[in-house]
Amino acid sequence: MYIAIGDKVLPGAIGAPSRQIRETANGALLSLFPDWQPKTNPYGRTERAIDQENQGR
């Protein structure tokens, strides 16, 4: 609870470290997957079907 909402509930010097800890943890977690891209193309089949339909006309 302290890390999640400490800076919003607790005054000044007591709450400030919770914000710093939260920002550091968020940065660390985000840095684990900086360039994550899905391995699948969910619209690929639809796009190919549209292209085939357009070429057939």
Secondary structure as the mmCIF struct_conf table of DSSP 4:
data_model
#
loop_
_struct_conf.conf_type_id
_struct_conf.id
_struct_conf.beg_label_comp_id
_struct_conf.beg_label_asym_id
_struct_conf.beg_label_seq_id
_struct_conf.end_label_comp_id
_struct_conf.end_label_asym_id
_struct_conf.end_label_seq_id
HELX_RH_AL_P HELX_RH_AL_P1 TYR A 2 VAL A 9
BEND BEND1 LEU A 10 LEU A 10
HELX_RH_AL_P HELX_RH_AL_P2 GLY A 12 SER A 31
TURN_TY1_P TURN_TY1_P1 LEU A 32 LEU A 32
BEND BEND2 PHE A 33 PHE A 33
TURN_TY1_P TURN_TY1_P2 PRO A 34 ASP A 35
BEND BEND3 LYS A 39 THR A 40
TURN_TY1_P TURN_TY1_P3 PRO A 42 TYR A 43
HELX_RH_AL_P HELX_RH_AL_P3 GLY A 44 GLY A 56
#
